[in-house]
């Protein structure tokens, strides 16, 4: 695999990459290997990857960690400053609009799609020299990549998950038309994918979608518009539309695959009328699209009483929610690392900033949600592997884990990004440093694939009330506690009690339909699950090791500060020894 520095990399502005030595300013993480410095991830690999796969993938993780801390970080900064530009016409005045990207963005695409094949690793054997299709290993690649570049993971992930829907619901001819090129690592033949869902009336309320599908002269054609289309330059897009004569609401929606170009090479009949001027994810093009009889291919049966578009699309939404959880974990890791490097490298008030007691507590507040998200993301990815292998219990557990991860990790990401910016101080607010972009990008996580309210509703009104997934989750967490030697007895008992209370709360809130408490309940389920998983991981790694002890202490921290009552006016115990042990391992 050729991942040598491309010619363009030698021409970019490297002023930010210079060492901070010789100045009183704190350094940043640029130039570090993001895999090497991630002691948590490295300690967890034996728990989540079989030995042969772990040994095979570790050199690739090391290589991507080096790229992420180096030229990928440089490309991401450039792409953020020089966003995509929409050109309404070609050079000859034809209405064939095209989007111009900075060369740095194309280099990032080459790394993600071409060099590492992140979109294809769990869909096609042979990627990175592995004969299988390793799901968890793919998400670890996403985790490393996103520590430098968040926005591009949208088309990477959607290309990956769109293959699932086309493979599951598409006709033989549709599969043949799209899938081989969607899984290609050759940038000249690759078909990148998108999901176009949002309309002016139909955002979270998908039942209000108005895009119409008409069967004309033996083809389905789309008419109407979509209001927010990320990856607007995609070669194939999956979208929901209402077939002519279909009932109102979600029951009338069909799922379609829309190619950018028709079989004869001509452009399909839709126009990108404007790109969105977004707060974050600026490198990736999002736009408004008008459909003027665009040819589309149905996925599944279309007709009265046969439309299952939303249910089909939810397969992709749930996979995307897992990816968003991984992205949130990745961004929090970058934020935490930036905060650790800055506080270690900055001297003030007679000593290193990291030695100040208040700073140590602030760092701990960044570290706890970061580690929770990593553990929950890896555990959920492994559960997905089991579900894909035919494990019905894992499939039910996954149904509640994915919205839980999306709900809490993306919210925590905002607080961690803001806290890390504060650690760096005023420089964190300046665009020369990565913190400002991390803060901007973090806010998108709570919007894509459902807001926090939508995900909390999904957890309680669907995963709990309709599927009963909380019972399977409870069984899995209890099994982790019962089957894991090395968890201190008092901690194990407290975790078992807290888990039981969280499950009981979920069942109560679901039964009475108490919507105002659904976010509180989702929080409780997330914190209880992550606390159990952290304790399990710590015990398996070993309490006699820094990383094992750290995860056991983190489990206790989650239990004490997220699942136990607190009196804000009472004196707090002296936990400096715990703080020191956790930060030392970090």
KAVENVEN-V648365 format. One record per run of one state. SS is the DSSP state (H for helix, E for strand, - for the rest). FROM is the first residue (numbers start at 1). LEN is the number of residues. If there is no record, write none. Layout:
# KAVENVEN-V648365
ss-><SS:SS>
from-><FROM:FROM>
len-><LEN:LEN>
This chain:
# KAVENVEN-V648365
ss-><-:H:-:H:-:H:-:H:-:H:-:E:-:E:-:H:-:H:-:H:-:H:-:H:-:E:-:E:-:H:-:E:-:E:-:E:-:H:E:-:E:-:E:-:E:-:E:-:H:-:E:-:E:H:-:H:-:H:-:H:-:H:-:H:-:H:-:H:-:H:-:H:->
from-><1:7:12:15:18:39:49:51:70:71:82:85:88:98:101:103:116:127:130:135:147:153:170:172:183:193:197:198:199:206:209:212:217:219:231:236:244:250:253:260:261:262:267:268:270:276:286:299:309:346:347:349:351:353:356:357:389:392:430:435:447:452:465:469:484:489:513:515:542:546:563:576:586>
len-><6:5:3:3:21:10:2:19:1:11:3:3:10:3:2:13:11:3:5:12:6:17:2:11:10:4:1:1:7:3:3:5:2:12:5:8:6:3:7:1:1:5:1:2:6:10:13:10:37:1:2:2:2:3:1:32:3:38:5:12:5:13:4:15:5:24:2:27:4:17:13:10:1>
